[in-house]
Amino acid sequence: MSGAKLLDLGLKTAYDELFMDDKGREENRLPRIYEIPLTEIDDFPDHPYQVRMDEDMEQLVESVKERGIITPVTVRPKEGGRYEMVSGHRRKKACELAGLDTVKAEVRELTRDEATLLMVESNLQRSTILPSEKAFAYKMRLDVMNRQGQRTDLTSCPVGAKSRSDEELASEVPDSARQIQRYVRLTWLVPGLLNLVDEGRIALRPAVELSYLPEPEQGMLLEAISYADATPSLSQSQKMRTLSKEGALTQEAIETILCEEKPNQREKISFRADRLRQYLPANISPRQTEEYVLKALEYYQRYRERQRQQQAR
């Protein structure tokens, strides 16, 4: 097994196994734990969960430094003597940050589908899961169920329609079947919009409506959000989806919808991006636009004040 070192060296001979009692046989069936070099472990392909450098990671690193890895990671062997991480990406990263060269690992012979199910189920136990993480995790889980012969094409299934697979998955996770469908729709968002969902700037229901927009229209919306510094409500997202179906969702239409005043929204003045851009230097970013315009207005106000003073003389 390449650079892996077997930690349980109490290997039994055939003679020993012949006289082993039931308890011993049960103990012997426990998986062996190896010390595997971190450099020999590859990440799980398209792993949906992020390894965040947050306070929890800092605490995990300190724990690893003091006591090592308490719960071994789970890997599966690959061709060429390497391994693929199934469960334990955060623990592996903590070992790297703690300055360790190896990690305790359980090596299991798993198919791609078996590894996917184990990866998804083990990570769904996290205390904090981003909407994007849950979305791709549910999709991967349902894709496996699809390959096992069940109806799970939720990426094209209208929200509200039921299938046996989402009902089955709902019995194992905290979300309802309908909520699972909503999360899976998020996988159709462009990365920029999906980031806004993770940041809490776009709620789940509006995000689901926006996921039905073609990618070019989502790109136009992302640009409009940047300029207007506003995100769409559910009703605004539904308007955009309706216009998209009619082939009438233009950049101007998106900006007009975003500029609509929402309930309980503070008074806000917005400009169409194309009209404002012609008066701005090329190096002014969307985030710098407001400050630039305010300074220009202050300068103009002082200029008008000087004019009034000269006329009064």
N, C-alpha and C positions, 0 to 999 in steps of 0.2 A: 504493500500500500504506500508506495513512494516514501515520503518522509514521515509518515504517521508512526507513532509509537503506541503500542497497546499498553494500557494502564493496568488492566486486569491480567496479570501474568499467571494466574492460577489455572493453567490449562489442565484439563482432565484427560487421562488416558482412557482407552476403551475399557480397561480392567476397572478403573475407578468408576466409570459410568455404569458398569454392570451391577455394582453393589450400592449405587446411589439411591437414597430414599426419595419419596415424592417431593419433599421440601427441597432437597438438593437438586432434583431435576428441574423444579420450578425456578430455582435461583439460577441454574445453568442456562435457562432460556432467556434470561435478561440480556439486553443488548450490551455488547462490549463498548467501553468508552476509550477513545484514542486521543492522544495529543497530536493535533494536525497543524503543521505550519500555516500561518495565515496566508502566506503567498500562494498556497496550493488550493485555496478555496475561492471559487468564482461566485458572483452574485446570481440570484435566481433571475432568469430572463424576464424582462418586463415586470419586475417586482413593483407592485402598486403602492407599497408603504414607504414613506420617507423616513430616513434616519436623521432626525432633527438634533441639532447641537443646542439643546436647551438645558434647563436646570435638571431635569430627570436624567439626561445623559451625564451631566457633571457628577451627580450622585452615584450613577452606575459605575463610572470610571473610578471614583474613590473606593467604592465597594470592591471592585476588581483588584485594585492595588492592595487593599487590606486582606481580602479573603479569597481572591481568585474568582473564577467562574463557578457558581454554585450549581446552576442548571446547565448541563451541556447543550451546545447547539446541535442541530440535526442536519446532516449533510447526506448527499447520495453520491456514489462514485461515478466518475465520468471516464471516457476513454482517455488514454494517455496518462493515467495515474493521478489525475486531478479530481477535485470534488466540486459539487454545486451546493450552495447554501439553500436549505429548505426552510428552516426556522432558526432565527438567531442573528439576523443582520445587525441589530443594535448591540448585542453582546460581542459580536466580532469586532465592531467598530470601537467598542469600549476597550477591548483588549489592545487594539492598535494604539489608542490614545494613552493607555496605561503603560505602553512600552513593552508589551509582551510579544513574543515571536510565534507562539502557538496558542491554540484554544482547545479545550476539552470538547469532544464531538462524538455524537452517536452516529455511526455510519449505517445507513439503511438502504437496502436495494428497493428502489421505488420506481414505478413507471412515471412518465411525465404527468399523467392525470392524477395519480396517487400523490405525487409531490405537490401538485397545485392545490389539491384539496387540503393537505396538511398545512401548507404555507398559509392559505387563506384562513383556515379555522384557527390556527395558533395566533395569528396577528389580530383577528377580530376581538381578541380578549384585551387588547390595549385599552388603557383608560381614556386616551384621547385619539380619536380617528377623524381625519379631515374628510369632508364630503368627497373629494376626488379619490382618496384612498378607498373609501367604502364603495364608490362607484365602480372602480376597476376591479376591486376584489370580488364584488358580487358578479360582475360580468365574467370574470375568469371562472368562478365557481359554476355559474350557469352554463358556460361553454363546455365545461367538463360533463355536466349532466346532459347536454345536448349530444355530445359524442357518445354518451351511454344510451342514447335512443329516446330522450325525452324532449318535448317542445320547450325551447327556451330562447327563441329569437326575440328577446325583449328590446333589442336596439331598433327594431322596426315595428314592434308591437305597440299599438296605441295605448297610452296610459289609461288604465281602467279595465282593459281586457285581461282575463285571467288565463293562467296556464298551470299545468300540474306542477311544473318545476318551481315556479316562484312561490306557490302555496307550500310546497315541501320545504323550500329554503326558509320561508317565513316561520315555520315551526321550530327552526333551529337558531334563529337570530332575533334581535330585539325589534326589527322592523317588520311591518306588515307587507303582504305581497304587493300591494299598490305602491307602498313607499319604496320597495325594492325596485320596482319598475321605474320610478322617478329617478332614483340614484343611477341606474344603468343608463338612462337617457343623458346624463351628464358626460358620458364618455364621447358624445358627439360634439361637445363644445371645443372651440379652439383653445389652446393653452392659456392665452391671455384672459379670456372670459372665465375659464375654470379657476384661474388664480383668484379672480374677484369673488368667486363663490367660496373658496377656501378662506379668504380674508373676511367673509361675512358681509361684503358690500352688495352682493346679489344673493337674494334668498333662493331657496330650493325651487319653489313653484315657478317664479319668473324664469329661472335658469332652465327649467324643463321646456318652457315655451320657446326660449331662445335656441335650444338645441335643435329645433326643427328648421332653423334658418340655414341655407347653404353656407359653406365656408366663406365665400367672398362677402356675403352680407354680414356675417359675424365679424369679419375684418373691418367693414365699414362702421359697424356698431362700436367696436373697440376703440376706433379712432375718435368717434363722436363722444364717447364716454370720457376720453382723455381731455378733449377740448372743453366739454361742457361741465366736467367735474360732477357728473350726475349719473346714477345708474337707474335702469328701468324698473318700475313697479310691475306687479302682476298684470294689471290692466294695460299698461304700456307695452309689455312684452307680448300680450295677446294681440294688440293692434298690429305690432310688427309682424307677427306670424301670419295674420290675416292678409296684410298687404303683400307679404312674400308669396303667399299662395296665388295672389292675383297678379304677380309680376310687377308690383308697383312700389316695392320697398327700395327707394333711392336714398342716397346720402342725405339729401334735403329732407326727405320724409322722416328719416331716423332722427335728425337733429331737431325737427319740429316736435316730434313726439317727446324727446328727452327734455325739451324746454317747457313742456306743459307743467303747470304747477300741481304738485301732489297735495293730497290732504295733509294738513298740519305742517306744510313745508314753509320755511321762512321765505320771505320775498327774495327773489333772485333774478338777476339780469343776465341773460345769455346772448351770445353772438354766434351767428353761423361761422363755422371755421373758415370756409373759403373767403368770406367777406373780410374777416379780420386778418387773415394770414398775409394779405397783400400789403398791409401796413407794418408788418413786423419784420425785424431783421431775421435772416435765415438761421442764425445761431440761437434764436430764442426757442426754448423747449416749451411744450404745453404747460408744464408746471410753473414756468417762469412768466407765462403770458400775463396773468393777473397783475403781478407786481409791476411789469413793464407798462401795462395800460394805465394803472393807477399813477405811476410817476409821470406819464405823458399828460394825464388829465391835470395833475398838480401843476405841471409846467404851463399848460394852456390856461389854467385859472390865474396864475400869476401874470401871464402875458395880458389877459383881458383886464386884470386889475390895473396894470400899468397904463393900458390904453385909456381906461376911464379917468385915471388921474391926469393924464395929458390933456384930454378933452375938457376937463373941468377947469384948467388953468386959463 
